Amino acid sequence: MANGDNAAAAGMDVVPGTAKVRLGYDEINKSRDYVANYAKRTGPLIDMYVQASAPAHAAGRMWVHPVS
């Protein structure tokens, strides 16, 4: 499966290979919007947390590695 196939199947935009690299910040912001919309969805909530080390697997949790 090629990169982006899962995103396209989920209805998300994908970045074409012809996109201008200098506009990469826009694609990064778009991906963060997807994460934010997913995190604030109704229904079972996601447990989001920031932690330097990888946690043990837990369903329904989102781990974010801090940037130093």
PQR file of N, CA, C, O and H, with PARSE charges and radii, in Angstrom:
ATOM      1  N   MET A   1       0.844  -1.169   0.000 -0.4000 1.5000
ATOM      2  CA  MET A   1       0.000   0.000   0.000 -0.0000 2.0000
ATOM      3  C   MET A   1       0.897   1.241   0.000  0.5500 1.7000
ATOM      4  O   MET A   1       1.842   1.322   0.785 -0.5500 1.4000
ATOM      5  N   ALA A   2       0.615   2.172  -0.845 -0.4000 1.5000
ATOM      6  CA  ALA A   2       1.424   3.391  -0.964 -0.0000 2.0000
ATOM      7  C   ALA A   2       1.119   4.376   0.165  0.5500 1.7000
ATOM      8  O   ALA A   2       0.039   4.353   0.756 -0.5500 1.4000
ATOM      9  H   ALA A   2      -0.152   2.107  -1.483  0.4000 1.0000
ATOM     10  N   ASN A   3       2.089   5.236   0.446 -0.4000 1.5000
ATOM     11  CA  ASN A   3       1.869   6.290   1.441 -0.0000 2.0000
ATOM     12  C   ASN A   3       0.691   7.152   1.014  0.5500 1.7000
ATOM     13  O   ASN A   3       0.596   7.553  -0.146 -0.5500 1.4000
ATOM     14  H   ASN A   3       2.966   5.255  -0.035  0.4000 1.0000
ATOM     15  N   GLY A   4      -0.199   7.435   1.947 -0.4000 1.5000
ATOM     16  CA  GLY A   4      -1.357   8.274   1.670 -0.0000 2.0000
ATOM     17  C   GLY A   4      -2.617   7.504   1.335  0.5500 1.7000
ATOM     18  O   GLY A   4      -3.705   8.082   1.348 -0.5500 1.4000
ATOM     19  H   GLY A   4      -0.122   7.109   2.889  0.4000 1.0000
ATOM     20  N   ASP A   5      -2.506   6.204   1.032 -0.4000 1.5000
ATOM     21  CA  ASP A   5      -3.692   5.422   0.687 -0.0000 2.0000
ATOM     22  C   ASP A   5      -4.686   5.357   1.843  0.5500 1.7000
ATOM     23  O   ASP A   5      -5.892   5.487   1.631 -0.5500 1.4000
ATOM     24  H   ASP A   5      -1.623   5.735   1.021  0.4000 1.0000
ATOM     25  N   ASN A   6      -4.192   5.159   3.057 -0.4000 1.5000
ATOM     26  CA  ASN A   6      -5.095   5.097   4.215 -0.0000 2.0000
ATOM     27  C   ASN A   6      -5.765   6.445   4.460  0.5500 1.7000
ATOM     28  O   ASN A   6      -6.950   6.501   4.788 -0.5500 1.4000
ATOM     29  H   ASN A   6      -3.212   5.054   3.229  0.4000 1.0000
ATOM     30  N   ALA A   7      -5.011   7.525   4.301 -0.4000 1.5000
ATOM     31  CA  ALA A   7      -5.583   8.868   4.480 -0.0000 2.0000
ATOM     32  C   ALA A   7      -6.672   9.125   3.441  0.5500 1.7000
ATOM     33  O   ALA A   7      -7.742   9.637   3.770 -0.5500 1.4000
ATOM     34  H   ALA A   7      -4.048   7.479   4.034  0.4000 1.0000
ATOM     35  N   ALA A   8      -6.395   8.770   2.192 -0.4000 1.5000
ATOM     36  CA  ALA A   8      -7.391   8.969   1.138 -0.0000 2.0000
ATOM     37  C   ALA A   8      -8.634   8.133   1.403  0.5500 1.7000
ATOM     38  O   ALA A   8      -9.753   8.601   1.193 -0.5500 1.4000
ATOM     39  H   ALA A   8      -5.526   8.354   1.926  0.4000 1.0000
ATOM     40  N   ALA A   9      -8.447   6.899   1.864 -0.4000 1.5000
ATOM     41  CA  ALA A   9      -9.583   6.032   2.157 -0.0000 2.0000
ATOM     42  C   ALA A   9     -10.427   6.578   3.312  0.5500 1.7000
ATOM     43  O   ALA A   9     -11.630   6.324   3.381 -0.5500 1.4000
ATOM     44  H   ALA A   9      -7.538   6.519   2.035  0.4000 1.0000
ATOM     45  N   ALA A  10      -9.789   7.332   4.222 -0.4000 1.5000
ATOM     46  CA  ALA A  10     -10.507   7.929   5.351 -0.0000 2.0000
ATOM     47  C   ALA A  10     -11.115   9.279   4.999  0.5500 1.7000
ATOM     48  O   ALA A  10     -11.723   9.931   5.848 -0.5500 1.4000
ATOM     49  H   ALA A  10      -8.812   7.538   4.166  0.4000 1.0000
ATOM     50  N   GLY A  11     -10.951   9.703   3.730 -0.4000 1.5000
ATOM     51  CA  GLY A  11     -11.535  10.969   3.298 -0.0000 2.0000
ATOM     52  C   GLY A  11     -10.646  12.177   3.508  0.5500 1.7000
ATOM     53  O   GLY A  11     -11.106  13.310   3.368 -0.5500 1.4000
ATOM     54  H   GLY A  11     -10.457   9.173   3.040  0.4000 1.0000
ATOM     55  N   MET A  12      -9.383  11.960   3.843 -0.4000 1.5000
ATOM     56  CA  MET A  12      -8.460  13.071   4.055 -0.0000 2.0000
ATOM     57  C   MET A  12      -7.787  13.442   2.742  0.5500 1.7000
ATOM     58  O   MET A  12      -7.696  12.629   1.823 -0.5500 1.4000
ATOM     59  H   MET A  12      -9.010  11.040   3.957  0.4000 1.0000
ATOM     60  N   ASP A  13      -7.317  14.684   2.671 -0.4000 1.5000
ATOM     61  CA  ASP A  13      -6.534  15.113   1.513 -0.0000 2.0000
ATOM     62  C   ASP A  13      -5.176  14.444   1.555  0.5500 1.7000
ATOM     63  O   ASP A  13      -4.664  14.139   2.632 -0.5500 1.4000
ATOM     64  H   ASP A  13      -7.391  15.344   3.418  0.4000 1.0000
ATOM     65  N   VAL A  14      -4.595  14.215   0.402 -0.4000 1.5000
ATOM     66  CA  VAL A  14      -3.227  13.718   0.324 -0.0000 2.0000
ATOM     67  C   VAL A  14      -2.394  14.750  -0.437  0.5500 1.7000
ATOM     68  O   VAL A  14      -2.912  15.502  -1.262 -0.5500 1.4000
ATOM     69  H   VAL A  14      -5.011  14.462  -0.473  0.4000 1.0000
ATOM     70  N   VAL A  15      -1.111  14.768  -0.147 -0.4000 1.5000
ATOM     71  CA  VAL A  15      -0.209  15.715  -0.786 -0.0000 2.0000
ATOM     72  C   VAL A  15       0.334  15.070  -2.051  0.5500 1.7000
ATOM     73  O   VAL A  15       0.985  14.028  -1.976 -0.5500 1.4000
ATOM     74  H   VAL A  15      -0.690  14.157   0.523  0.4000 1.0000
ATOM     75  N   PRO A  16       0.081  15.668  -3.214 -0.5600 1.5000
ATOM     76  CA  PRO A  16       0.592  15.081  -4.452  0.2800 2.0000
ATOM     77  C   PRO A  16       2.104  15.270  -4.567  0.5500 1.7000
ATOM     78  O   PRO A  16       2.672  16.192  -3.981 -0.5500 1.4000
ATOM     79  N   GLY A  17       2.733  14.399  -5.315 -0.4000 1.5000
ATOM     80  CA  GLY A  17       4.168  14.494  -5.518 -0.0000 2.0000
ATOM     81  C   GLY A  17       4.590  15.751  -6.244  0.5500 1.7000
ATOM     82  O   GLY A  17       5.771  16.098  -6.241 -0.5500 1.4000
ATOM     83  H   GLY A  17       2.271  13.650  -5.791  0.4000 1.0000
ATOM     84  N   THR A  18       3.655  16.436  -6.861 -0.4000 1.5000
ATOM     85  CA  THR A  18       3.961  17.669  -7.588 -0.0000 2.0000
ATOM     86  C   THR A  18       3.791  18.917  -6.728  0.5500 1.7000
ATOM     87  O   THR A  18       3.985  20.029  -7.219 -0.5500 1.4000
ATOM     88  H   THR A  18       2.695  16.154  -6.863  0.4000 1.0000
ATOM     89  N   ALA A  19       3.435  18.756  -5.455 -0.4000 1.5000
ATOM     90  CA  ALA A  19       3.224  19.909  -4.568 -0.0000 2.0000
ATOM     91  C   ALA A  19       4.531  20.650  -4.336  0.5500 1.7000
ATOM     92  O   ALA A  19       5.601  20.041  -4.328 -0.5500 1.4000
ATOM     93  H   ALA A  19       3.277  17.853  -5.056  0.4000 1.0000
ATOM     94  N   LYS A  20       4.451  21.946  -4.150 -0.4000 1.5000
ATOM     95  CA  LYS A  20       5.631  22.760  -3.908 -0.0000 2.0000
ATOM     96  C   LYS A  20       6.105  22.559  -2.473  0.5500 1.7000
ATOM     97  O   LYS A  20       5.333  22.691  -1.523 -0.5500 1.4000
ATOM     98  H   LYS A  20       3.582  22.442  -4.157  0.4000 1.0000
ATOM     99  N   VAL A  21       7.375  22.240  -2.336 -0.4000 1.5000
ATOM    100  CA  VAL A  21       7.949  21.968  -1.015 -0.0000 2.0000
ATOM    101  C   VAL A  21       7.862  23.195  -0.115  0.5500 1.7000
ATOM    102  O   VAL A  21       7.685  23.062   1.096 -0.5500 1.4000
ATOM    103  H   VAL A  21       8.003  22.133  -3.108  0.4000 1.0000
ATOM    104  N   ARG A  22       7.983  24.370  -0.684 -0.4000 1.5000
ATOM    105  CA  ARG A  22       7.976  25.582   0.141 -0.0000 2.0000
ATOM    106  C   ARG A  22       6.634  25.810   0.828  0.5500 1.7000
ATOM    107  O   ARG A  22       6.554  26.622   1.750 -0.5500 1.4000
ATOM    108  H   ARG A  22       8.126  24.478  -1.668  0.4000 1.0000
ATOM    109  N   LEU A  23       5.586  25.121   0.410 -0.4000 1.5000
ATOM    110  CA  LEU A  23       4.279  25.252   1.049 -0.0000 2.0000
ATOM    111  C   LEU A  23       4.024  24.115   2.036  0.5500 1.7000
ATOM    112  O   LEU A  23       2.878  23.875   2.417 -0.5500 1.4000
ATOM    113  H   LEU A  23       5.651  24.461  -0.339  0.4000 1.0000
ATOM    114  N   GLY A  24       5.070  23.418   2.450 -0.4000 1.5000
ATOM    115  CA  GLY A  24       4.937  22.293   3.363 -0.0000 2.0000
ATOM    116  C   GLY A  24       4.290  22.657   4.684  0.5500 1.7000
ATOM    117  O   GLY A  24       3.606  21.832   5.289 -0.5500 1.4000
ATOM    118  H   GLY A  24       6.000  23.613   2.140  0.4000 1.0000
ATOM    119  N   TYR A  25       4.500  23.894   5.144 -0.4000 1.5000
ATOM    120  CA  TYR A  25       3.903  24.316   6.407 -0.0000 2.0000
ATOM    121  C   TYR A  25       2.389  24.211   6.356  0.5500 1.7000
ATOM    122  O   TYR A  25       1.756  23.907   7.367 -0.5500 1.4000
ATOM    123  H   TYR A  25       5.056  24.565   4.653  0.4000 1.0000
ATOM    124  N   ASP A  26       1.806  24.456   5.204 -0.4000 1.5000
ATOM    125  CA  ASP A  26       0.353  24.391   5.070 -0.0000 2.0000
ATOM    126  C   ASP A  26      -0.130  22.950   5.244  0.5500 1.7000
ATOM    127  O   ASP A  26      -1.157  22.711   5.879 -0.5500 1.4000
ATOM    128  H   ASP A  26       2.320  24.703   4.383  0.4000 1.0000
ATOM    129  N   GLU A  27       0.607  21.993   4.684 -0.4000 1.5000
ATOM    130  CA  GLU A  27       0.235  20.589   4.828 -0.0000 2.0000
ATOM    131  C   GLU A  27       0.414  20.117   6.264  0.5500 1.7000
ATOM    132  O   GLU A  27      -0.383  19.316   6.753 -0.5500 1.4000
ATOM    133  H   GLU A  27       1.441  22.187   4.168  0.4000 1.0000
ATOM    134  N   ILE A  28       1.446  20.600   6.945 -0.4000 1.5000
ATOM    135  CA  ILE A  28       1.647  20.260   8.362 -0.0000 2.0000
ATOM    136  C   ILE A  28       0.476  20.789   9.180  0.5500 1.7000
ATOM    137  O   ILE A  28      -0.060  20.072  10.025 -0.5500 1.4000
ATOM    138  H   ILE A  28       2.093  21.251   6.548  0.4000 1.0000
ATOM    139  N   ASN A  29       0.073  22.031   8.942 -0.4000 1.5000
ATOM    140  CA  ASN A  29      -1.064  22.601   9.669 -0.0000 2.0000
ATOM    141  C   ASN A  29      -2.352  21.837   9.385  0.5500 1.7000
ATOM    142  O   ASN A  29      -3.168  21.640  10.284 -0.5500 1.4000
ATOM    143  H   ASN A  29       0.508  22.614   8.255  0.4000 1.0000
ATOM    144  N   LYS A  30      -2.538  21.405   8.136 -0.4000 1.5000
ATOM    145  CA  LYS A  30      -3.731  20.646   7.786 -0.0000 2.0000
ATOM    146  C   LYS A  30      -3.761  19.316   8.553  0.5500 1.7000
ATOM    147  O   LYS A  30      -4.813  18.892   9.032 -0.5500 1.4000
ATOM    148  H   LYS A  30      -1.875  21.565   7.405  0.4000 1.0000
ATOM    149  N   SER A  31      -2.600  18.667   8.663 -0.4000 1.5000
ATOM    150  CA  SER A  31      -2.565  17.395   9.387 -0.0000 2.0000
ATOM    151  C   SER A  31      -2.853  17.609  10.870  0.5500 1.7000
ATOM    152  O   SER A  31      -3.491  16.769  11.505 -0.5500 1.4000
ATOM    153  H   SER A  31      -1.746  19.011   8.274  0.4000 1.0000
ATOM    154  N   ARG A  32      -2.395  18.713  11.420 -0.4000 1.5000
ATOM    155  CA  ARG A  32      -2.694  19.011  12.827 -0.0000 2.0000
ATOM    156  C   ARG A  32      -4.175  19.309  13.020  0.5500 1.7000
ATOM    157  O   ARG A  32      -4.743  18.981  14.062 -0.5500 1.4000
ATOM    158  H   ARG A  32      -1.877  19.396  10.905  0.4000 1.0000
ATOM    159  N   ASP A  33      -4.799  19.924  12.032 -0.4000 1.5000
ATOM    160  CA  ASP A  33      -6.245  20.143  12.101 -0.0000 2.0000
ATOM    161  C   ASP A  33      -6.992  18.814  12.115  0.5500 1.7000
ATOM    162  O   ASP A  33      -7.975  18.659  12.839 -0.5500 1.4000
ATOM    163  H   ASP A  33      -4.338  20.190  11.186  0.4000 1.0000
ATOM    164  N   TYR A  34      -6.524  17.853  11.314 -0.4000 1.5000
ATOM    165  CA  TYR A  34      -7.144  16.529  11.329 -0.0000 2.0000
ATOM    166  C   TYR A  34      -7.044  15.897  12.716  0.5500 1.7000
ATOM    167  O   TYR A  34      -8.018  15.342  13.224 -0.5500 1.4000
ATOM    168  H   TYR A  34      -5.725  17.979  10.725  0.4000 1.0000
ATOM    169  N   VAL A  35      -5.867  15.986  13.320 -0.4000 1.5000
ATOM    170  CA  VAL A  35      -5.669  15.416  14.661 -0.0000 2.0000
ATOM    171  C   VAL A  35      -6.562  16.125  15.675  0.5500 1.7000
ATOM    172  O   VAL A  35      -7.185  15.472  16.514 -0.5500 1.4000
ATOM    173  H   VAL A  35      -5.076  16.438  12.907  0.4000 1.0000
ATOM    174  N   ALA A  36      -6.632  17.455  15.607 -0.4000 1.5000
ATOM    175  CA  ALA A  36      -7.454  18.211  16.553 -0.0000 2.0000
ATOM    176  C   ALA A  36      -8.930  17.875  16.393  0.5500 1.7000
ATOM    177  O   ALA A  36      -9.638  17.716  17.388 -0.5500 1.4000
ATOM    178  H   ALA A  36      -6.126  17.985  14.926  0.4000 1.0000
ATOM    179  N   ASN A  37      -9.400  17.765  15.168 -0.4000 1.5000
ATOM    180  CA  ASN A  37     -10.802  17.415  14.937 -0.0000 2.0000
ATOM    181  C   ASN A  37     -11.100  16.009  15.425  0.5500 1.7000
ATOM    182  O   ASN A  37     -12.183  15.752  15.952 -0.5500 1.4000
ATOM    183  H   ASN A  37      -8.825  17.894  14.360  0.4000 1.0000
ATOM    184  N   TYR A  38     -10.160  15.104  15.256 -0.4000 1.5000
ATOM    185  CA  TYR A  38     -10.343  13.735  15.738 -0.0000 2.0000
ATOM    186  C   TYR A  38     -10.387  13.708  17.262  0.5500 1.7000
ATOM    187  O   TYR A  38     -11.193  12.989  17.852 -0.5500 1.4000
ATOM    188  H   TYR A  38      -9.281  15.313  14.828  0.4000 1.0000
ATOM    189  N   ALA A  39      -9.528  14.485  17.889 -0.4000 1.5000
ATOM    190  CA  ALA A  39      -9.436  14.500  19.347 -0.0000 2.0000
ATOM    191  C   ALA A  39     -10.676  15.102  19.998  0.5500 1.7000
ATOM    192  O   ALA A  39     -11.036  14.706  21.106 -0.5500 1.4000
ATOM    193  H   ALA A  39      -8.873  15.070  17.409  0.4000 1.0000
ATOM    194  N   LYS A  40     -11.340  16.053  19.334 -0.4000 1.5000
ATOM    195  CA  LYS A  40     -12.506  16.701  19.951 -0.0000 2.0000
ATOM    196  C   LYS A  40     -13.833  16.108  19.488  0.5500 1.7000
ATOM    197  O   LYS A  40     -14.894  16.675  19.750 -0.5500 1.4000
ATOM    198  H   LYS A  40     -11.048  16.375  18.433  0.4000 1.0000
ATOM    199  N   ARG A  41     -13.774  14.969  18.801 -0.4000 1.5000
ATOM    200  CA  ARG A  41     -14.999  14.356  18.297 -0.0000 2.0000
ATOM    201  C   ARG A  41     -15.894  13.918  19.456  0.5500 1.7000
ATOM    202  O   ARG A  41     -15.428  13.728  20.579 -0.5500 1.4000
ATOM    203  H   ARG A  41     -12.912  14.509  18.588  0.4000 1.0000
ATOM    204  N   THR A  42     -17.179  13.763  19.165 -0.4000 1.5000
ATOM    205  CA  THR A  42     -18.108  13.292  20.184 -0.0000 2.0000
ATOM    206  C   THR A  42     -18.030  11.777  20.251  0.5500 1.7000
ATOM    207  O   THR A  42     -17.516  11.129  19.339 -0.5500 1.4000
ATOM    208  H   THR A  42     -17.558  13.918  18.253  0.4000 1.0000
ATOM    209  N   GLY A  43     -18.527  11.238  21.301 -0.4000 1.5000
ATOM    210  CA  GLY A  43     -18.442   9.793  21.499 -0.0000 2.0000
ATOM    211  C   GLY A  43     -17.304   9.483  22.455  0.5500 1.7000
ATOM    212  O   GLY A  43     -16.908  10.336  23.250 -0.5500 1.4000
ATOM    213  H   GLY A  43     -18.945  11.764  22.041  0.4000 1.0000
ATOM    214  N   PRO A  44     -16.779   8.270  22.383 -0.5600 1.5000
ATOM    215  CA  PRO A  44     -15.666   7.932  23.282  0.2800 2.0000
ATOM    216  C   PRO A  44     -14.497   8.893  23.048  0.5500 1.7000
ATOM    217  O   PRO A  44     -14.015   9.039  21.925 -0.5500 1.4000
ATOM    218  N   LEU A  45     -14.063   9.527  24.099 -0.4000 1.5000
ATOM    219  CA  LEU A  45     -12.990  10.505  23.966 -0.0000 2.0000
ATOM    220  C   LEU A  45     -11.631   9.834  23.917  0.5500 1.7000
ATOM    221  O   LEU A  45     -11.443   8.726  24.420 -0.5500 1.4000
ATOM    222  H   LEU A  45     -14.454   9.408  25.011  0.4000 1.0000
ATOM    223  N   ILE A  46     -10.708  10.516  23.313 -0.4000 1.5000
ATOM    224  CA  ILE A  46      -9.324  10.028  23.230 -0.0000 2.0000
ATOM    225  C   ILE A  46      -8.552  10.573  24.422  0.5500 1.7000
ATOM    226  O   ILE A  46      -8.704  11.735  24.797 -0.5500 1.4000
ATOM    227  H   ILE A  46     -10.861  11.415  22.904  0.4000 1.0000
ATOM    228  N   ASP A  47      -7.747   9.744  24.993 -0.4000 1.5000
ATOM    229  CA  ASP A  47      -6.861  10.151  26.066 -0.0000 2.0000
ATOM    230  C   ASP A  47      -5.538  10.560  25.427  0.5500 1.7000
ATOM    231  O   ASP A  47      -4.743   9.700  25.049 -0.5500 1.4000
ATOM    232  H   ASP A  47      -7.624   8.800  24.688  0.4000 1.0000
ATOM    233  N   MET A  48      -5.291  11.876  25.301 -0.4000 1.5000
ATOM    234  CA  MET A  48      -4.055  12.366  24.698 -0.0000 2.0000
ATOM    235  C   MET A  48      -3.087  12.776  25.795  0.5500 1.7000
ATOM    236  O   MET A  48      -3.481  13.405  26.778 -0.5500 1.4000
ATOM    237  H   MET A  48      -5.937  12.575  25.608  0.4000 1.0000
ATOM    238  N   TYR A  49      -1.819  12.418  25.626 -0.4000 1.5000
ATOM    239  CA  TYR A  49      -0.817  12.822  26.590 -0.0000 2.0000
ATOM    240  C   TYR A  49       0.535  12.939  25.922  0.5500 1.7000
ATOM    241  O   TYR A  49       0.779  12.353  24.867 -0.5500 1.4000
ATOM    242  H   TYR A  49      -1.499  11.907  24.828  0.4000 1.0000
ATOM    243  N   VAL A  50       1.417  13.709  26.556 -0.4000 1.5000
ATOM    244  CA  VAL A  50       2.774  13.911  26.059 -0.0000 2.0000
ATOM    245  C   VAL A  50       3.722  13.211  27.016  0.5500 1.7000
ATOM    246  O   VAL A  50       3.658  13.404  28.230 -0.5500 1.4000
ATOM    247  H   VAL A  50       1.219  14.185  27.413  0.4000 1.0000
ATOM    248  N   GLN A  51       4.588  12.409  26.458 -0.4000 1.5000
ATOM    249  CA  GLN A  51       5.517  11.640  27.282 -0.0000 2.0000
ATOM    250  C   GLN A  51       6.753  11.339  26.440  0.5500 1.7000
ATOM    251  O   GLN A  51       6.628  10.992  25.265 -0.5500 1.4000
ATOM    252  H   GLN A  51       4.640  12.253  25.472  0.4000 1.0000
ATOM    253  N   ALA A  52       7.933  11.464  27.020 -0.4000 1.5000
ATOM    254  CA  ALA A  52       9.177  11.271  26.272 -0.0000 2.0000
ATOM    255  C   ALA A  52       9.399   9.818  25.861  0.5500 1.7000
ATOM    256  O   ALA A  52       9.915   9.559  24.774 -0.5500 1.4000
ATOM    257  H   ALA A  52       8.034  11.746  27.974  0.4000 1.0000
ATOM    258  N   SER A  53       9.019   8.871  26.710 -0.4000 1.5000
ATOM    259  CA  SER A  53       9.248   7.457  26.377 -0.0000 2.0000
ATOM    260  C   SER A  53       7.962   6.822  25.859  0.5500 1.7000
ATOM    261  O   SER A  53       6.859   7.218  26.238 -0.5500 1.4000
ATOM    262  H   SER A  53       8.600   9.081  27.593  0.4000 1.0000
ATOM    263  N   ALA A  54       8.123   5.844  25.001 -0.4000 1.5000
ATOM    264  CA  ALA A  54       6.957   5.167  24.417 -0.0000 2.0000
ATOM    265  C   ALA A  54       6.212   4.402  25.505  0.5500 1.7000
ATOM    266  O   ALA A  54       6.823   3.637  26.252 -0.5500 1.4000
ATOM    267  H   ALA A  54       9.018   5.522  24.693  0.4000 1.0000
ATOM    268  N   PRO A  55       4.907   4.598  25.601 -0.5600 1.5000
ATOM    269  CA  PRO A  55       4.121   3.908  26.629  0.2800 2.0000
ATOM    270  C   PRO A  55       3.756   2.492  26.204  0.5500 1.7000
ATOM    271  O   PRO A  55       3.915   2.115  25.043 -0.5500 1.4000
ATOM    272  N   ALA A  56       3.270   1.724  27.152 -0.4000 1.5000
ATOM    273  CA  ALA A  56       2.713   0.415  26.825 -0.0000 2.0000
ATOM    274  C   ALA A  56       1.462   0.631  26.000  0.5500 1.7000
ATOM    275  O   ALA A  56       0.791   1.650  26.161 -0.5500 1.4000
ATOM    276  H   ALA A  56       3.140   2.030  28.096  0.4000 1.0000
ATOM    277  N   HIS A  57       1.136  -0.290  25.133 -0.4000 1.5000
ATOM    278  CA  HIS A  57      -0.032  -0.157  24.255 -0.0000 2.0000
ATOM    279  C   HIS A  57      -1.316  -0.056  25.075  0.5500 1.7000
ATOM    280  O   HIS A  57      -1.547  -0.841  25.994 -0.5500 1.4000
ATOM    281  H   HIS A  57       1.681  -1.118  25.002  0.4000 1.0000
ATOM    282  N   ALA A  58      -2.127   0.907  24.732 -0.4000 1.5000
ATOM    283  CA  ALA A  58      -3.429   1.059  25.383 -0.0000 2.0000
ATOM    284  C   ALA A  58      -4.419   1.569  24.337  0.5500 1.7000
ATOM    285  O   ALA A  58      -4.184   2.595  23.700 -0.5500 1.4000
ATOM    286  H   ALA A  58      -1.939   1.546  23.985  0.4000 1.0000
ATOM    287  N   ALA A  59      -5.509   0.858  24.168 -0.4000 1.5000
ATOM    288  CA  ALA A  59      -6.517   1.242  23.172 -0.0000 2.0000
ATOM    289  C   ALA A  59      -7.152   2.574  23.547  0.5500 1.7000
ATOM    290  O   ALA A  59      -7.414   2.829  24.722 -0.5500 1.4000
ATOM    291  H   ALA A  59      -5.700   0.024  24.686  0.4000 1.0000
ATOM    292  N   GLY A  60      -7.399   3.424  22.556 -0.4000 1.5000
ATOM    293  CA  GLY A  60      -8.072   4.688  22.788 -0.0000 2.0000
ATOM    294  C   GLY A  60      -7.181   5.790  23.324  0.5500 1.7000
ATOM    295  O   GLY A  60      -7.678   6.831  23.754 -0.5500 1.4000
ATOM    296  H   GLY A  60      -7.186   3.218  21.602  0.4000 1.0000
ATOM    297  N   ARG A  61      -5.872   5.580  23.306 -0.4000 1.5000
ATOM    298  CA  ARG A  61      -4.953   6.596  23.809 -0.0000 2.0000
ATOM    299  C   ARG A  61      -4.075   7.085  22.668  0.5500 1.7000
ATOM    300  O   ARG A  61      -3.715   6.312  21.780 -0.5500 1.4000
ATOM    301  H   ARG A  61      -5.468   4.735  22.956  0.4000 1.0000
ATOM    302  N   MET A  62      -3.733   8.364  22.691 -0.4000 1.5000
ATOM    303  CA  MET A  62      -2.848   8.928  21.684 -0.0000 2.0000
ATOM    304  C   MET A  62      -1.611   9.466  22.383  0.5500 1.7000
ATOM    305  O   MET A  62      -1.707  10.313  23.271 -0.5500 1.4000
ATOM    306  H   MET A  62      -4.025   8.991  23.412  0.4000 1.0000
ATOM    307  N   TRP A  63      -0.456   8.973  21.978 -0.4000 1.5000
ATOM    308  CA  TRP A  63       0.797   9.409  22.559 -0.0000 2.0000
ATOM    309  C   TRP A  63       1.445  10.423  21.657  0.5500 1.7000
ATOM    310  O   TRP A  63       1.546  10.202  20.450 -0.5500 1.4000
ATOM    311  H   TRP A  63      -0.378   8.285  21.257  0.4000 1.0000
ATOM    312  N   VAL A  64       1.893  11.548  22.221 -0.4000 1.5000
ATOM    313  CA  VAL A  64       2.583  12.583  21.478 -0.0000 2.0000
ATOM    314  C   VAL A  64       3.969  12.745  22.086  0.5500 1.7000
ATOM    315  O   VAL A  64       4.108  13.050  23.271 -0.5500 1.4000
ATOM    316  H   VAL A  64       1.811  11.727  23.202  0.4000 1.0000
ATOM    317  N   HIS A  65       4.996  12.536  21.259 -0.4000 1.5000
ATOM    318  CA  HIS A  65       6.365  12.668  21.731 -0.0000 2.0000
ATOM    319  C   HIS A  65       6.728  14.150  21.722  0.5500 1.7000
ATOM    320  O   HIS A  65       6.533  14.820  20.708 -0.5500 1.4000
ATOM    321  H   HIS A  65       4.882  12.288  20.297  0.4000 1.0000
ATOM    322  N   PRO A  66       7.256  14.680  22.839 -0.5600 1.5000
ATOM    323  CA  PRO A  66       7.588  16.103  22.870  0.2800 2.0000
ATOM    324  C   PRO A  66       8.776  16.411  21.958  0.5500 1.7000
ATOM    325  O   PRO A  66       9.679  15.592  21.790 -0.5500 1.4000
ATOM    326  N   VAL A  67       8.753  17.603  21.380 -0.4000 1.5000
ATOM    327  CA  VAL A  67       9.848  18.074  20.541 -0.0000 2.0000
ATOM    328  C   VAL A  67      10.779  18.906  21.414  0.5500 1.7000
ATOM    329  O   VAL A  67      10.344  19.823  22.112 -0.5500 1.4000
ATOM    330  H   VAL A  67       8.019  18.268  21.517  0.4000 1.0000
ATOM    331  N   SER A  68      12.054  18.574  21.364 -0.4000 1.5000
ATOM    332  CA  SER A  68      12.993  19.327  22.208 -0.0000 2.0000
ATOM    333  C   SER A  68      13.786  20.313  21.401  0.5500 1.7000
ATOM    334  O   SER A  68      14.622  21.031  21.951 -0.5500 1.4000
ATOM    335  H   SER A  68      12.407  17.829  20.797  0.4000 1.0000
TER
END
